[in-house]
Amino acid sequence: MYGYFAVDSEGLSGGVGLFWTTDVNVDLLHYSKSHIDVRVNSKEGDTRS
């Protein structure tokens, strides 16, 4: 299974999306029309993307 988060397009912009597998936990920190800020938690440790 997979997880996802998407920000819809505005006007002529294409939008932005993030997809991940369920073997990691993803915490959404902030988003806007041009970025998605998350913290990824996995067995290897935490990563901020």
Secondary structure, 3 states (H helix, E strand, C coil): CEEEEEECCCCCCCCEEEEEECCCEEEEEEEECCEEEEEEEECCEEEEC
